[in-house]
């Protein structure tokens, strides 16, 4: 079609006026609609979620909350609930170590993300580990006048701690804290384990709760007695027990005077050496008569030296 023909066609059918009219109608519609349902913004503070983390890894760093500003028509944004805004970091395929990752979002239809704070986060991934550590009982408070708190006992005495390997290496013990005020008899209580240090929030103890016994005795006489190890079982054929040492060899006990009068020695609970082919060291609890309690400790170390029965020499440990 020639240029003159196109011009005549536009003039004949008033195409320009019609386009202008459509444009004005659209602008009028947009203005009226915008007045009734204007664009608005809202800001939400949402927890950052980890996604796609391998079962062999654990997140060793804390994730911050993210401020999410969304924009959209007032009708869509005004009724938006915080739980409808999801923010996450994608950890799929990541290996152990540090990484700076973008924050990703999921928002409902009709909402657009205007801004994120922060837009990127630094994460540290570590291998999952586990180890056994002893439970240390911390007793707070004082018994009633004329009474004495003796050595507390936790059952079990060890728990498994699980979590990031780098944090796990710093944990040497866990705590069970028990408050005793005005006690006149033994206190038994289930206590939740505490993992010392700021890293405790990333670590888990199994079991989480232990039973703690705090013996309470009247302030009676204190007596030093010898400790004898109760050795059970036999070493490997051709080996024999050469010497048994207890550390400490004596302990202090307390209790009613009539119970202490004839007490000169206490024994440990059985220490099994069945099949031993080398010297060994074990921790053993004391086996005490009823009403008698240790003043400072209820465990001793038992060293059993095992050597060849025909030469009398001790094997290397």
C-alpha positions as a Markdown table, in Angstrom:
| # | Residue | x | y | z |
|---|---|---|---|---|
| 1 | Unk | 0.0 | 0.0 | 0.0 |
| 2 | Unk | 1.4 | 3.4 | -1.0 |
| 3 | Unk | 2.1 | 6.1 | 1.5 |
| 4 | Unk | -0.6 | 8.4 | 0.2 |
| 5 | Unk | -3.1 | 5.6 | 0.3 |
| 6 | Unk | -2.3 | 4.8 | 4.0 |
| 7 | Unk | -2.6 | 8.5 | 4.9 |
| 8 | Unk | -6.0 | 8.7 | 3.2 |
| 9 | Unk | -7.1 | 5.5 | 5.0 |
| 10 | Unk | -6.1 | 7.0 | 8.4 |
| 11 | Unk | -7.9 | 10.2 | 7.6 |
| 12 | Unk | -11.0 | 8.6 | 6.2 |
| 13 | Unk | -11.6 | 6.3 | 9.1 |
| 14 | Unk | -10.3 | 8.7 | 11.8 |
| 15 | Unk | -7.8 | 6.0 | 13.1 |
| 16 | Unk | -5.8 | 8.6 | 15.0 |
| 17 | Unk | -8.8 | 9.8 | 16.9 |
| 18 | Unk | -9.8 | 6.3 | 17.7 |
| 19 | Unk | -6.4 | 5.3 | 19.1 |
| 20 | Unk | -6.3 | 8.5 | 21.1 |
| 21 | Unk | -9.8 | 7.7 | 22.5 |
| 22 | Unk | -8.7 | 4.2 | 23.5 |
| 23 | Unk | -5.6 | 5.6 | 25.2 |
| 24 | Unk | -7.6 | 8.2 | 27.1 |
| 25 | Unk | -10.1 | 5.5 | 28.1 |
| 26 | Unk | -7.3 | 3.3 | 29.4 |
| 27 | Unk | -5.7 | 6.1 | 31.4 |
| 28 | Unk | -9.1 | 7.0 | 32.9 |
| 29 | Unk | -9.7 | 3.3 | 33.8 |
| 30 | Unk | -6.3 | 3.1 | 35.4 |
| 31 | Unk | -6.8 | 6.3 | 37.3 |
| 32 | Unk | -10.2 | 5.2 | 38.6 |
| 33 | Unk | -9.1 | 1.7 | 39.5 |
| 34 | Unk | -6.0 | 3.0 | 41.2 |
| 35 | Unk | -8.1 | 5.3 | 43.3 |
| 36 | Unk | -10.2 | 2.4 | 44.5 |
| 37 | Unk | -7.4 | -0.2 | 44.8 |
| 38 | Unk | -4.1 | 1.7 | 45.0 |
| 39 | Unk | -0.7 | 0.1 | 45.2 |
| 40 | Unk | 0.6 | -0.3 | 48.8 |
| 41 | Unk | 3.6 | -1.8 | 50.6 |
| 42 | Unk | 3.9 | -3.8 | 53.8 |
| 43 | Unk | 7.0 | -5.0 | 55.6 |
| 44 | Unk | 7.2 | -8.4 | 57.4 |
| 45 | Unk | 9.9 | -9.8 | 59.6 |
| 46 | Unk | 10.2 | -13.5 | 58.8 |
| 47 | Unk | 12.5 | -16.4 | 60.0 |
| 48 | Unk | 14.9 | -17.6 | 57.4 |
| 49 | Unk | 14.5 | -21.3 | 56.6 |
| 50 | Unk | 17.2 | -23.8 | 55.4 |
| 51 | Unk | 16.1 | -26.0 | 52.6 |
| 52 | Unk | 17.7 | -29.0 | 50.8 |
| 53 | Unk | 20.3 | -29.7 | 53.6 |
| 54 | Unk | 22.0 | -33.1 | 53.2 |
| 55 | Unk | 21.3 | -35.6 | 56.0 |
| 56 | Unk | 25.1 | -35.9 | 56.6 |
| 57 | Unk | 25.5 | -32.1 | 57.2 |
| 58 | Unk | 24.2 | -29.7 | 59.8 |
| 59 | Unk | 23.9 | -25.9 | 59.8 |
| 60 | Unk | 26.5 | -24.7 | 62.3 |
| 61 | Unk | 25.6 | -21.0 | 62.0 |
| 62 | Unk | 22.5 | -19.2 | 63.1 |
| 63 | Unk | 20.1 | -17.8 | 60.4 |
| 64 | Unk | 18.8 | -14.2 | 60.9 |
| 65 | Unk | 15.3 | -12.9 | 60.5 |
| 66 | Unk | 14.7 | -11.2 | 57.2 |
| 67 | Unk | 12.7 | -8.0 | 56.6 |
| 68 | Unk | 10.6 | -8.6 | 53.5 |
| 69 | Unk | 8.8 | -5.6 | 51.9 |
| 70 | Unk | 6.0 | -6.6 | 49.5 |
| 71 | Unk | 4.1 | -4.4 | 47.1 |
| 72 | Unk | 0.7 | -4.9 | 45.4 |
| 73 | Unk | -2.8 | -3.8 | 45.1 |
| 74 | Unk | -4.3 | -2.8 | 48.5 |
| 75 | Unk | -7.0 | -5.5 | 48.2 |
| 76 | Unk | -4.2 | -8.2 | 47.9 |
| 77 | Unk | -1.7 | -6.9 | 50.4 |
| 78 | Unk | -4.0 | -5.7 | 53.2 |
| 79 | Unk | -5.2 | -9.2 | 54.2 |
| 80 | Unk | -1.8 | -10.8 | 53.7 |
| 81 | Unk | -0.7 | -12.9 | 56.8 |
| 82 | Unk | 3.0 | -13.2 | 57.9 |
| 83 | Unk | 2.8 | -17.0 | 57.5 |
| 84 | Unk | 2.1 | -16.5 | 53.7 |
| 85 | Unk | 5.6 | -15.0 | 53.3 |
| 86 | Unk | 8.4 | -17.6 | 53.2 |
| 87 | Unk | 12.1 | -16.8 | 53.0 |
| 88 | Unk | 14.7 | -19.5 | 52.7 |
| 89 | Unk | 18.3 | -20.3 | 51.6 |
| 90 | Unk | 18.8 | -23.2 | 49.2 |
| 91 | Unk | 21.5 | -25.6 | 50.6 |
| 92 | Unk | 20.9 | -28.4 | 48.1 |
| 93 | Unk | 24.2 | -29.8 | 46.8 |
| 94 | Unk | 26.3 | -27.8 | 49.3 |
| 95 | Unk | 29.4 | -29.3 | 51.0 |
| 96 | Unk | 30.9 | -28.6 | 54.4 |
| 97 | Unk | 32.3 | -25.1 | 54.8 |
| 98 | Unk | 31.3 | -21.4 | 54.6 |
| 99 | Unk | 29.2 | -19.9 | 51.8 |
| 100 | Unk | 27.5 | -16.6 | 51.0 |
| 101 | Unk | 24.1 | -17.4 | 49.6 |
| 102 | Unk | 21.2 | -15.3 | 48.3 |
| 103 | Unk | 17.9 | -15.1 | 50.2 |
| 104 | Unk | 15.0 | -16.5 | 48.2 |
| 105 | Unk | 11.3 | -15.8 | 48.7 |
| 106 | Unk | 7.8 | -17.3 | 48.2 |
| 107 | Unk | 4.9 | -14.9 | 48.2 |
| 108 | Unk | 1.2 | -15.3 | 47.2 |
| 109 | Unk | -0.2 | -14.3 | 43.8 |
| 110 | Unk | -0.7 | -10.5 | 43.6 |
| 111 | Unk | 2.3 | -9.6 | 45.8 |
| 112 | Unk | 5.7 | -8.6 | 44.5 |
| 113 | Unk | 8.9 | -8.5 | 46.6 |
| 114 | Unk | 10.0 | -4.9 | 46.7 |
| 115 | Unk | 13.1 | -5.4 | 49.0 |
| 116 | Unk | 14.9 | -7.8 | 51.2 |
| 117 | Unk | 17.1 | -7.1 | 54.2 |
| 118 | Unk | 19.5 | -8.8 | 54.1 |
| 119 | Unk | 19.6 | -10.0 | 50.5 |
| 120 | Unk | 22.4 | -12.5 | 51.1 |
| 121 | Unk | 23.5 | -14.4 | 54.2 |
| 122 | Unk | 26.7 | -16.2 | 55.3 |
| 123 | Unk | 26.1 | -19.8 | 56.3 |
| 124 | Unk | 28.5 | -22.4 | 57.7 |
| 125 | Unk | 27.8 | -26.1 | 57.1 |
| 126 | Unk | 29.5 | -28.9 | 59.2 |
| 127 | Unk | 29.5 | -32.6 | 59.4 |
| 128 | Unk | 27.1 | -34.2 | 62.0 |
| 129 | Unk | 29.0 | -35.8 | 64.9 |
| 130 | Unk | 28.3 | -37.7 | 68.2 |
| 131 | Unk | 30.2 | -38.4 | 71.4 |
| 132 | Unk | 29.7 | -39.5 | 75.0 |
| 133 | Unk | 30.5 | -37.1 | 77.8 |
| 134 | Unk | 30.1 | -37.2 | 81.6 |
| 135 | Unk | 27.3 | -35.5 | 83.5 |
| 136 | Unk | 28.5 | -33.1 | 86.1 |
| 137 | Unk | 25.9 | -32.3 | 88.8 |
| 138 | Unk | 25.9 | -28.7 | 90.2 |
| 139 | Unk | 24.0 | -28.4 | 93.4 |
| 140 | Unk | 22.8 | -24.9 | 94.4 |
| 141 | Unk | 21.6 | -23.9 | 97.9 |
| 142 | Unk | 22.1 | -25.3 | 101.4 |
| 143 | Unk | 20.4 | -28.1 | 103.4 |
| 144 | Unk | 18.6 | -27.5 | 106.7 |
| 145 | Unk | 20.7 | -26.6 | 109.7 |
| 146 | Unk | 22.5 | -29.7 | 111.1 |
| 147 | Unk | 22.4 | -31.5 | 107.8 |
| 148 | Unk | 25.0 | -32.2 | 105.2 |
| 149 | Unk | 24.8 | -32.5 | 101.4 |
| 150 | Unk | 26.9 | -35.5 | 100.1 |
| 151 | Unk | 28.2 | -36.4 | 96.7 |
| 152 | Unk | 25.4 | -36.2 | 94.1 |
| 153 | Unk | 24.8 | -39.0 | 91.6 |
| 154 | Unk | 23.4 | -38.7 | 88.1 |
| 155 | Unk | 21.7 | -41.6 | 86.3 |
| 156 | Unk | 22.9 | -42.1 | 83.7 |
| 157 | Unk | 26.3 | -40.7 | 84.5 |
| 158 | Unk | 27.1 | -40.2 | 80.7 |
| 159 | Unk | 25.0 | -38.9 | 77.8 |
| 160 | Unk | 25.5 | -38.7 | 74.1 |
| 161 | Unk | 25.9 | -35.2 | 72.6 |
| 162 | Unk | 25.1 | -34.7 | 68.9 |
| 163 | Unk | 25.7 | -31.8 | 66.6 |
| 164 | Unk | 28.2 | -30.0 | 64.4 |
| 165 | Unk | 31.6 | -31.6 | 64.7 |
| 166 | Unk | 33.5 | -28.3 | 65.2 |
| 167 | Unk | 31.2 | -27.4 | 68.2 |
| 168 | Unk | 31.2 | -30.9 | 69.5 |
| 169 | Unk | 35.0 | -30.9 | 69.9 |
| 170 | Unk | 34.7 | -28.2 | 72.6 |
| 171 | Unk | 32.3 | -30.1 | 74.8 |
| 172 | Unk | 34.0 | -32.1 | 77.6 |
| 173 | Unk | 31.0 | -32.4 | 79.9 |
| 174 | Unk | 27.3 | -31.5 | 80.3 |
| 175 | Unk | 25.7 | -30.1 | 83.4 |
| 176 | Unk | 22.7 | -31.1 | 85.5 |
| 177 | Unk | 21.8 | -28.2 | 87.8 |
| 178 | Unk | 19.7 | -28.9 | 90.9 |
| 179 | Unk | 18.6 | -26.5 | 93.6 |
| 180 | Unk | 18.4 | -27.8 | 97.2 |
| 181 | Unk | 17.1 | -25.5 | 99.9 |
| 182 | Unk | 16.4 | -26.6 | 103.4 |
| 183 | Unk | 16.6 | -30.3 | 102.6 |
| 184 | Unk | 16.4 | -32.8 | 105.5 |
| 185 | Unk | 16.3 | -36.0 | 103.4 |
| 186 | Unk | 17.7 | -37.3 | 100.2 |
| 187 | Unk | 16.6 | -35.2 | 97.1 |
| 188 | Unk | 15.8 | -37.1 | 93.9 |
| 189 | Unk | 14.8 | -35.1 | 90.9 |
| 190 | Unk | 14.7 | -35.4 | 87.1 |
| 191 | Unk | 16.8 | -32.6 | 85.7 |
| 192 | Unk | 17.2 | -31.4 | 82.1 |
| 193 | Unk | 20.7 | -31.4 | 80.7 |
| 194 | Unk | 22.6 | -28.2 | 80.0 |
| 195 | Unk | 25.3 | -28.0 | 77.4 |
| 196 | Unk | 27.8 | -25.3 | 78.5 |
| 197 | Unk | 28.7 | -22.5 | 76.1 |
| 198 | Unk | 26.9 | -20.5 | 73.5 |
| 199 | Unk | 27.2 | -23.4 | 71.1 |
| 200 | Unk | 24.7 | -25.4 | 73.2 |
| 201 | Unk | 21.8 | -24.2 | 71.0 |
| 202 | Unk | 23.2 | -26.2 | 68.1 |
| 203 | Unk | 23.9 | -29.3 | 70.1 |
| 204 | Unk | 21.5 | -32.0 | 71.4 |
| 205 | Unk | 21.9 | -34.3 | 74.4 |
| 206 | Unk | 20.5 | -37.8 | 74.4 |
| 207 | Unk | 18.8 | -38.4 | 76.8 |
| 208 | Unk | 17.8 | -34.8 | 77.5 |
| 209 | Unk | 16.8 | -35.5 | 81.1 |
| 210 | Unk | 18.7 | -37.4 | 83.8 |
| 211 | Unk | 17.8 | -38.4 | 87.4 |
| 212 | Unk | 19.9 | -36.8 | 90.1 |
| 213 | Unk | 20.2 | -38.1 | 93.6 |
| 214 | Unk | 21.6 | -35.7 | 96.3 |
| 215 | Unk | 22.2 | -37.7 | 99.5 |
| 216 | Unk | 21.4 | -35.7 | 102.6 |
| 217 | Unk | 22.8 | -36.9 | 106.0 |
| 218 | Unk | 23.0 | -35.5 | 109.5 |
| 219 | Unk | 26.3 | -33.9 | 110.4 |
| 220 | Unk | 27.7 | -36.9 | 112.2 |
| 221 | Unk | 31.3 | -38.2 | 112.6 |
| 222 | Unk | 33.6 | -38.5 | 109.6 |
| 223 | Unk | 35.9 | -41.5 | 109.2 |
| 224 | Unk | 38.6 | -42.5 | 106.8 |
| 225 | Unk | 38.4 | -46.1 | 105.5 |
| 226 | Unk | 40.4 | -48.1 | 103.0 |
| 227 | Unk | 39.0 | -49.0 | 99.6 |
| 228 | Unk | 39.3 | -52.5 | 98.2 |
| 229 | Unk | 38.5 | -53.4 | 94.6 |
| 230 | Unk | 36.1 | -56.2 | 93.9 |
| 231 | Unk | 37.7 | -57.9 | 90.9 |
| 232 | Unk | 35.5 | -60.4 | 88.9 |
| 233 | Unk | 36.4 | -62.7 | 86.1 |
| 234 | Unk | 39.7 | -64.1 | 84.8 |
| 235 | Unk | 42.2 | -62.7 | 82.3 |
| 236 | Unk | 43.0 | -64.5 | 79.0 |
| 237 | Unk | 44.6 | -68.0 | 79.3 |
| 238 | Unk | 48.3 | -67.6 | 80.1 |
| 239 | Unk | 47.8 | -64.3 | 81.8 |
| 240 | Unk | 47.3 | -63.4 | 85.5 |
| 241 | Unk | 46.6 | -60.5 | 87.7 |
| 242 | Unk | 49.9 | -59.1 | 89.1 |
| 243 | Unk | 48.7 | -56.1 | 91.0 |
| 244 | Unk | 45.5 | -54.1 | 91.8 |
| 245 | Unk | 45.8 | -50.5 | 92.7 |
| 246 | Unk | 43.0 | -48.2 | 93.9 |
| 247 | Unk | 43.2 | -44.4 | 93.6 |
| 248 | Unk | 42.6 | -43.0 | 96.1 |
| 249 | Unk | 43.3 | -45.9 | 98.5 |
| 250 | Unk | 41.3 | -44.2 | 101.2 |
| 251 | Unk | 38.1 | -42.2 | 101.3 |
| 252 | Unk | 36.2 | -40.3 | 104.0 |
| 253 | Unk | 32.7 | -41.4 | 104.9 |
| 254 | Unk | 30.0 | -40.2 | 107.3 |
| 255 | Unk | 27.0 | -41.7 | 108.9 |
| 256 | Unk | 25.5 | -42.8 | 112.2 |
| 257 | Unk | 28.2 | -43.5 | 114.9 |
| 258 | Unk | 27.1 | -47.1 | 115.3 |
| 259 | Unk | 27.5 | -47.8 | 111.5 |
| 260 | Unk | 31.0 | -46.3 | 111.4 |
| 261 | Unk | 32.3 | -47.9 | 114.6 |
| 262 | Unk | 33.3 | -51.2 | 113.1 |
| 263 | Unk | 33.8 | -50.0 | 109.5 |
| 264 | Unk | 37.5 | -50.1 | 108.4 |
| 265 | Unk | 37.1 | -50.9 | 104.7 |
| 266 | Unk | 34.6 | -50.4 | 101.9 |
| 267 | Unk | 34.6 | -52.3 | 98.5 |
| 268 | Unk | 33.9 | -51.1 | 95.0 |
| 269 | Unk | 31.2 | -52.5 | 92.8 |
| 270 | Unk | 32.4 | -55.4 | 90.7 |
| 271 | Unk | 35.1 | -54.7 | 88.1 |
| 272 | Unk | 35.0 | -57.3 | 85.3 |
| 273 | Unk | 38.4 | -58.2 | 83.8 |
| 274 | Unk | 37.2 | -61.3 | 81.9 |
| 275 | Unk | 39.4 | -62.0 | 78.9 |
| 276 | Unk | 41.9 | -59.2 | 79.7 |
| 277 | Unk | 45.2 | -59.6 | 77.9 |
| 278 | Unk | 46.7 | -56.3 | 79.1 |
| 279 | Unk | 46.6 | -53.9 | 82.0 |
| 280 | Unk | 43.5 | -51.8 | 82.4 |
| 281 | Unk | 42.1 | -48.9 | 84.3 |
| 282 | Unk | 38.4 | -48.6 | 85.3 |
| 283 | Unk | 36.2 | -46.2 | 87.2 |
| 284 | Unk | 34.2 | -48.0 | 89.9 |
| 285 | Unk | 31.5 | -46.8 | 92.2 |
| 286 | Unk | 31.7 | -47.6 | 95.9 |
| 287 | Unk | 29.5 | -50.2 | 97.5 |
| 288 | Unk | 28.6 | -48.7 | 100.9 |
| 289 | Unk | 26.6 | -50.0 | 103.9 |
| 290 | Unk | 23.1 | -48.6 | 104.4 |
| 291 | Unk | 23.2 | -45.1 | 106.0 |
| 292 | Unk | 26.9 | -44.6 | 105.2 |
| 293 | Unk | 27.8 | -41.9 | 102.5 |
| 294 | Unk | 31.0 | -40.7 | 101.0 |
| 295 | Unk | 31.9 | -37.2 | 102.0 |
| 296 | Unk | 33.7 | -36.1 | 98.8 |
| 297 | Unk | 33.4 | -38.8 | 96.1 |
| 298 | Unk | 31.6 | -42.0 | 95.3 |
| 299 | Unk | 33.9 | -43.3 | 92.6 |
| 300 | Unk | 37.5 | -44.4 | 92.5 |
| 301 | Unk | 39.9 | -45.5 | 89.8 |
| 302 | Unk | 40.9 | -49.2 | 89.8 |
| 303 | Unk | 44.2 | -50.1 | 87.9 |
| 304 | Unk | 44.5 | -53.8 | 87.3 |
| 305 | Unk | 48.0 | -54.9 | 86.1 |
| 306 | Unk | 47.9 | -58.0 | 84.0 |
| 307 | Unk | 50.9 | -60.0 | 82.9 |
| 308 | Unk | 51.9 | -63.4 | 81.5 |
| 309 | Unk | 51.6 | -66.0 | 84.2 |
| 310 | Unk | 54.7 | -67.8 | 83.1 |
| 311 | Unk | 57.2 | -64.9 | 83.0 |
| 312 | Unk | 55.8 | -62.4 | 85.4 |
| 313 | Unk | 56.3 | -59.7 | 82.9 |
| 314 | Unk | 53.6 | -57.1 | 82.3 |
| 315 | Unk | 52.5 | -56.6 | 78.7 |
| 316 | Unk | 52.7 | -53.2 | 77.1 |
| 317 | Unk | 49.6 | -51.2 | 77.7 |
